[in-house]
Each structure stands twice: as C-alpha cells, then as structure tokens.
Amino acid sequence: MSQVNKNNAVFTGSLPKVESALLELTAQGINVTNVNLCQPSAPTIHVEYSPPLARFITERIAVYYAFGCKERGKYKQAQYPLHGCRVVWVEYHH
C-alpha cells in the first residue's frame, strides 16, 4: 500500500467514529461548532456550551482541563470521550 493510501485510510477510518458521535450529540440536542481531524485516531469535536453539559461534569464523564481569562472573561474548557472522539467545549464566566 502506498503512503498516500495509508494516510487516506487513517482519515477514512476516523469518519465512522465522527459520524456516531455527531448522531449522539444531535440526539442530545448539543450543537456542534467544529470537527477537527488533525489527530485522526481521536478526532476532536467542538460543541457550543449549554447548561445540560454540566451534567457530564457532575457525573464525572467530562473533566475540566484548562482555565484562563480572555476578552470574553474567565473561562473553563472541558472534554469527554465519545465514540473514540474527544468532545470539547468552553464555559465563560463573567
């Protein structure tokens, strides 16, 4: 198999994971804002923060992994695994 075919196969293999995660996020009413395939073994799906996501923190499904302050105020970034993908969001606190 050529290098091009190997590379393409890696990305193609990540697509079913992304599709499964997107279908579940849609069913949960979570708005997806971006999908990043830079690491095809664990694609990153960015979602818009909504209060129901707090449940994932409470149930220890998701964890906060970054904290800081930007022009919009203090923020926390959270992540959790879903179907081989990494789902992330940012919470701003004013």
N, C-alpha and C positions, 0 to 999 in steps of 0.2 A: 504494500500500500504506500502510495506517495505521501510526502509530508503534507501536501495540500489536502489530500483525502483524510489524513489523520486529524489535522486541525479542524476541518469541517465536521468530521464525525463527532469530535468532542463537543462542539457547539450544538449540533443537531441532537445529541444525546441529552442536553440540558433542557431542550424545549418541552418534553413531556412533564418534567418537574414544574416548570414555569406555568404550563397550562393548568395542571392540577391545583397549584397554589392560587392562581388567578380565579379559577372556578370557585374555590372555597372562600376566598376573600369576597368575591361578588355575592355569594350566598349569605355571607355575614354582613353585607351592606358596607364593607370597607372600601373606600375609594383609593385606587392605585394611581400614583402620580408618575412613576418611572420604573422601568425594569433595566437592570444593568447586568450584562452577560460577560463583563470583563474577567470574571472568575467562573468559567462555565461549570466547574464542578460544584459550585454553590452560588447560583445567581442571586443577586440582591434585588428585592422588590421594595420600593419606597411607597409608603402609604401616607395618606393625609391623616393627621391625628384627629380622633374623635373620642369622646368620653368612654364609649364601650371598650376601647383598647386598654383602659385602666384595669379591667378585669384580668387581662393577661399578666399584668404586673402582680396583682393581688394573688392570683393562682400560681405564681412563680413559673409561668410558661415563658414570659418575657423578662428581660433584665435591662436595667439602665446601664449604659456603658460609656457615656460621655456627658459632661456637664460644661456649661460655659455661659458666656454673655455675648450677644451680637446686637446689631442695631434694633432688632425687634424685642430685646430684653433677655432675661435669663432663660436658658433652655436646658432640656434633658433629652438625650437621644436613647431610644430603646430598640431592642431587637429580640426576635424569637425565630426558631426554626419552623419551617412549614414545607412539607413535601420535598425536602432536600434543598430548599431555598432559604435565604435569610431575609426576613421581613423587618424593615426598619421604619421608624418614624421619629419626629421631633416634636416635643411639647414645649411651648413657650409659656413663661410665667411672668406676668407684669408686676 
